[in-house]
């Protein structure tokens, strides 16, 4: 489980960010879509780290 922060962007879209994974950010028109998008982004981020044999940052919340 990862902490996710969701907030409104200047363009009216919702931005979703996972602070424990630097650069793991997504956006969508609705909060619900933003949650789905960031979940997929987190999975892809972690899969890429594993593929490259890099350590996965710990969650700190």
Buried (B, 14 or more C-beta within 10 A) or exposed (E): EBEBEBEEEEEEBBBBBBBBBEEBBBBBEEEEBBBBBBBEBBEEBBEEBEEEEEEEBEEEE
